[in-house]
Amino acid sequence: MALFDKPLDELRAYRPEPEEPADFDAFWKQTLDTAAAAAAEPVAVPSDAGLATVEVHDVTFSGWAGQPVKAWLLLPRHRTGPLPAVVQYIGYNGGRGVPWEWLTWSAAGYAHLVMDNRGQGGGGKTTADTPDVAPEGHGSSSPGFLTRGIEDPAKHFYRRLITDAVRAVDAVGQLPGVDPGRVAVLGGSQGGGLALAVAGLRDDLAGVIADVPFLSHYRRASQITDAGPYAEIARWLKGHRYEIETAMHTLSYFDATNFAARATCPAWFSVALMDKICPPSTVFAAYHRYGGPAQIEVFPYNEHEGGGAYDTPRKLAALAEVLGPR
């Protein structure tokens, strides 16, 4: 793998003109208000995971249209009071998996909610337990999720998944052992894009960590990489030759660059300069529009793995800064 996107000095200056629909805020207010009105209280059922130092709960909360979404809540077993919480979003075609996969943040002393991805989990990575129910249908699509409902933002897959992600923050504050006034969100790839979306749709987060975020600057992404998942867009448009602007208009409602512009909490980004899955220019496009204080860590010789586990100390320091004592 070699560098394929802009050089780093150009990336640091890259500020493309945003593609933002005039009714972006109204669209999301109506979507989230409808979901909130249909929500039930989250349910947390203790789960015996055989872990001596971590307490596990199998959580069900209300997401888009009040539909049930699964999650894991992991808590340090030895705690003296309500804990600050970390809500984690998972990468593309993964899900909440099994609780033994997610021990870092509870080991650091945080309440940790791992949200499932509706309809995903079929990619040979972590499994998911939440179906995607879209009774209105979504028209034609290419394999994958980016083009499901691409002809109409009201029917697009990411309207449902982003709503779930926002509702996960509401849910975690109602769960046992959690301080609802101290919540941060994080994720990598699709999870990073979801974290940015939530940061742009809420004003009560302590911070956001977005590693090599996906769901950003769709037009450029679909034109400069043939790697999935962005290649799904190009594949669909190859057949739907005269629907390019319709598709891009729909995707603009789910673009991390537009959510980032509305976010105000501190943010920590990361980018890998050899990443063909989430090209560096698409990450910098969101980073440069971010509305609050933001930092970005650059990994010049890495692909989509970015900093991997080696970047964990930076994230622990960031969470300690914004969430305070455990």
Residue pairs with C-beta under 8 A, 6 or more apart in sequence:
1 274
1 276
1 303
2 274
3 273
3 274
4 224
4 225
4 274
4 276
4 279
5 11
5 224
5 273
5 279
5 280
5 281
6 14
6 280
6 281
8 273
8 298
8 300
11 271
11 273
11 280
11 281
11 284
12 284
14 281
14 284
14 285
14 288
15 285
15 288
15 289
16 217
16 220
16 285
18 257
18 258
18 261
18 289
19 219
19 248
19 249
19 252
19 255
20 252
20 255
20 258
20 261
21 27
21 153
21 249
21 252
21 253
24 252
24 253
24 258
25 262
27 153
27 253
28 201
28 253
31 64
31 159
31 163
32 163
32 166
32 201
34 65
35 62
35 63
35 64
35 65
35 66
35 163
35 166
35 167
36 167
36 170
38 62
38 65
38 66
39 61
39 62
39 66
39 167
39 170
40 62
40 66
41 174
42 59
42 60
42 61
42 62
42 171
42 174
42 175
43 59
43 60
43 61
44 57
44 58
44 59
44 73
44 175
44 176
45 57
45 58
45 59
46 55
46 56
46 57
46 58
47 56
47 57
47 58
47 72
47 99
48 56
49 56
49 99
49 100
51 77
51 99
51 100
51 103
52 77
53 76
53 77
53 78
53 107
54 74
54 75
54 76
54 77
54 99
54 103
54 106
54 107
55 74
55 75
55 76
55 77
55 177
56 72
56 73
56 74
56 75
56 99
57 72
57 73
57 74
57 75
57 175
57 176
58 70
58 72
59 70
59 71
59 72
59 73
59 113
59 171
59 175
60 68
60 69
60 70
60 71
61 68
61 69
61 71
61 167
61 168
61 170
61 171
62 68
62 69
62 167
62 171
63 69
63 118
63 130
63 160
63 163
63 164
63 167
63 168
64 118
64 159
64 160
64 161
64 163
64 164
64 167
65 133
65 160
67 118
67 133
67 160
68 130
69 115
69 116
69 118
69 130
69 164
69 167
69 168
70 96
70 116
70 128
70 129
70 130
71 96
71 113
71 114
71 115
71 116
71 168
71 171
72 96
72 99
72 102
72 112
72 113
72 114
73 111
73 112
73 113
73 172
73 175
74 99
74 102
74 103
74 105
74 106
74 111
74 112
74 114
75 83
75 106
75 111
75 112
75 176
75 177
76 83
76 106
76 107
76 109
76 110
76 326
79 109
79 177
79 326
81 179
82 177
82 178
82 179
83 109
83 110
83 111
83 177
83 178
83 179
83 326
84 110
84 111
84 179
84 182
84 183
84 184
84 206
84 319
84 323
84 324
84 326
85 110
85 111
85 112
85 113
85 172
85 173
85 178
85 179
85 180
85 182
85 183
85 184
86 105
86 110
86 111
86 112
86 113
86 183
86 184
86 185
86 186
86 319
86 323
87 113
87 115
87 168
87 169
87 172
87 183
87 184
87 185
87 186
87 198
88 102
88 105
88 112
88 113
88 114
88 115
88 185
88 186
88 187
88 191
89 115
89 117
89 165
89 168
89 185
89 186
89 187
89 190
89 191
89 192
89 194
89 195
89 198
90 96
90 97
90 114
90 115
90 116
90 117
90 120
90 126
90 187
90 190
90 191
91 125
91 187
91 188
91 189
91 190
91 191
91 214
92 120
92 123
92 145
92 189
92 190
92 214
92 229
93 117
93 120
93 121
93 122
93 123
93 125
93 145
94 117
94 120
94 121
94 123
94 125
94 126
94 128
95 116
95 117
95 120
95 121
95 126
95 127
95 128
95 129
95 130
96 114
96 115
96 116
96 117
96 126
96 127
96 128
96 129
97 114
97 121
97 125
97 126
97 127
98 126
98 127
99 114
101 126
102 112
102 114
104 312
105 112
105 319
106 112
108 316
108 319
108 326
109 326
110 319
110 323
110 326
111 172
111 175
111 177
111 178
111 179
113 168
113 171
113 172
113 175
115 164
115 165
115 168
116 128
116 129
116 130
117 128
117 130
117 161
117 190
118 128
118 130
118 131
118 132
118 133
118 160
118 161
118 164
119 128
119 130
119 131
119 132
119 145
119 157
120 128
120 145
121 127
121 128
121 129
122 128
130 164
132 157
132 160
134 148
134 149
134 155
134 157
134 160
136 154
136 155
137 155
138 148
138 149
138 152
138 155
138 156
138 157
139 149
139 150
139 151
139 152
139 155
140 147
140 151
140 236
140 240
141 147
141 148
141 149
141 150
141 236
142 232
142 235
142 236
142 239
143 232
143 235
144 228
144 229
144 232
145 157
145 158
145 229
145 232
146 157
146 158
146 229
146 230
146 232
146 233
146 251
147 232
147 233
147 235
147 236
147 247
148 156
148 157
149 155
149 156
149 157
149 159
149 250
150 156
150 233
150 236
150 246
150 247
150 250
150 251
151 243
151 246
151 247
151 250
152 250
153 159
153 249
153 250
153 253
153 254
156 250
156 251
156 253
156 254
158 215
158 254
159 253
159 254
161 194
162 194
162 197
162 198
162 201
162 254
165 185
165 194
165 195
165 197
165 198
166 197
166 198
166 201
166 202
168 198
169 183
169 185
169 198
169 202
169 204
169 205
172 178
172 180
172 183
173 180
173 183
174 180
182 206
182 323
182 324
183 204
183 205
183 206
184 205
184 206
184 207
184 208
184 209
184 319
184 322
184 323
185 194
185 195
185 198
185 199
185 205
185 207
185 208
185 209
186 192
186 195
186 208
186 209
186 210
186 211
186 315
187 193
187 194
187 195
187 209
187 210
187 211
187 213
188 210
188 211
188 212
188 213
188 306
189 211
189 212
189 213
189 214
189 277
189 278
189 304
190 214
190 215
191 211
192 209
192 210
192 211
192 212
192 213
192 214
192 256
192 269
193 210
193 213
193 214
193 215
193 216
193 256
194 215
195 208
195 209
195 210
195 213
196 208
196 210
196 213
196 215
196 216
196 256
196 259
196 260
196 263
196 267
196 286
196 290
197 215
197 254
197 256
197 259
198 205
198 208
198 259
199 205
199 208
199 259
199 260
199 263
199 265
199 267
199 292
200 258
200 259
200 260
200 261
200 262
200 263
200 291
201 259
201 262
203 264
205 265
206 265
206 266
206 322
206 323
207 265
207 266
207 267
207 268
207 318
207 319
207 321
207 322
207 323
208 263
208 265
208 266
208 267
208 268
209 267
209 268
209 315
209 318
209 319
210 256
210 267
210 268
210 269
210 270
210 286
211 269
211 270
211 306
211 307
211 311
212 270
212 271
212 272
212 275
212 277
212 278
212 283
212 304
212 306
213 256
213 269
213 278
213 283
213 286
214 229
214 256
214 277
214 278
215 254
215 255
215 256
216 255
216 256
216 257
216 278
216 282
216 283
216 285
216 286
217 255
217 256
217 257
217 281
217 282
217 285
217 286
218 230
218 233
218 248
218 251
218 252
218 255
219 248
220 279
220 281
220 282
220 285
221 230
221 233
221 278
221 279
221 282
222 230
222 231
222 233
222 234
222 237
223 234
224 279
224 281
225 231
225 276
225 277
225 279
226 234
226 276
227 276
227 277
228 277
229 277
230 277
230 279
233 247
233 251
236 247
237 243
237 244
237 247
240 247
252 258
256 286
257 285
257 286
257 289
258 289
260 267
260 286
260 287
260 289
260 290
260 291
261 289
261 290
261 291
262 291
263 290
263 291
263 292
264 291
264 292
265 292
265 322
266 292
266 293
266 294
266 318
266 321
266 322
267 290
267 292
267 293
267 294
267 295
268 294
268 295
268 296
268 297
268 314
268 315
268 318
269 283
269 286
269 287
269 290
269 294
269 295
269 296
269 297
270 296
270 297
270 298
270 299
270 306
270 307
270 311
271 280
271 283
271 284
271 287
271 296
271 297
271 298
271 299
271 306
272 280
272 299
272 302
272 303
272 304
272 305
272 306
272 307
273 280
273 298
273 299
273 300
273 301
273 302
274 300
274 301
274 302
274 303
275 283
275 302
275 303
275 304
275 306
276 303
276 304
277 303
277 304
278 304
283 296
284 296
287 294
287 296
297 307
297 311
297 314
299 306
299 307
302 308
307 314
